[in-house]
Amino acid sequence: MLGWEAVSFIERHKEDPFFLYLPFNAVHWPLQAPQDDIACYNTDNPDRTIQLAMVKRMDIAIGAVMDALEETGVRDNTPGFF
C-alpha cells in the first residue's frame, strides 16, 4: 500500500521539488503477506516463509516507485536512500 501511495504522490508532484519519506515496515511485525505470495515459498519455518513473501511484495513496491520516478522524468534528479 505504501508503495502505491508513493507512486501516486510522485505523479502528482512531478513538476515541483518534493521530499518523499517512504518507511516500509516489511519485514517486521506483524508478519503478513498475500497468500499467493506466501505460496511461492516453501521453508521449514512458517515465519521465514511469510518474511520471504513480505520481501517479495516490498521489492515489487520499490520497483513501482523507481518506475514512477523514471516515467515522470525525475529519476536523474532524485536521490534515494535505502
Buried (B, 14 or more C-beta within 10 A) or exposed (E): EBBEEBBEBBEEBBEEEEEEEBEBEBBEEEBEBEEEBBEEBEEEEEEEBBBBBBBBBBEEBBEBBBEBBEEBEBBEEBEEEE
